[in-house]
Amino acid sequence: MLLCTLVGMFLATTGMVAWQILVFGNLGVALVAGSAAALNHLLDSSIDAKMARTRNRPIAQGRISNLQGGIFIAVTGVSGLAILYVLINPLTAWLNLASWIGYGVIYTMFLKRATPQNIVIGGLFGAAPPLFGWTAVTGSIDGGGLILVLIIFAWTPPHFWALAIERIDEYREVDIPMLPVTHGEQYTKMHILLYTIILILTTFLPYLIGMSNLLYLICAIALGAGFLYWSVVLLVGHNRQAPMETFRYSIVYLMALFIALLVDHYLMPVTYLV
């Protein structure tokens, strides 16, 4: 998340980012994100305790009380927003607050339990970090920052649905309507493939609008081919490790893609800034 924020900062300028923005911008975003994640742990503690992936979380285990968790949520959230508002700019602070409400409240309390499209709709809140970095530098919401958000937005469903297939029994046990639970594994695998294609097409946008150069485009094509490969392997269904391999690759994919954007930006600078 902070890598995406950092890349958003550097892509928003043709020069270097001021150290104050690098330090306090990332610190503020990290604190607000930690607060939202902790709120998710607090609200989902009864579910977390039943799932292997989450049962070791401190609130689920009872190592931290709800009161202690609430204090942590308040202190980190308020501190992060204050740092962003005072030391960065109000727009970045307001966007972080909106993301905190979106993930910590709307997604966790409602979307997650209401619809199999939970991760698609809720993914918008988790896709915002590069925009935080962009606005921290520019103080405005521009096309370049929104394209970075769109990339993560398209990446989120295939990333998380691959994990949901692997953990389908756990989601079924706690009655969370993840797509493989409500519509079956094959249906989900097909949608992973479709969203992967959408993602690959979306990653071409920075090049098409002149925001990046050929180096990034080559990396985007190569990384996209890898994601497409694992999506097809997952769909065919002969590899039992495919869900987790797809999930792991998706993490490497996003990290490598944003690093490619950053390297391209400084090795082959362009004048585009929206």
PyMOL commands that set and color helices and strands:
alter all, ss='L'
color gray80, all
select helices_A, chain A and resi 2-11+19-43+45-48+58-61+66-88+90-114+118-126+129-138+143-166+168-173+179-183+185-203+205-208+214-236+242-267
alter helices_A, ss='H'
color red, helices_A
deselect
rebuild
show_as cartoon
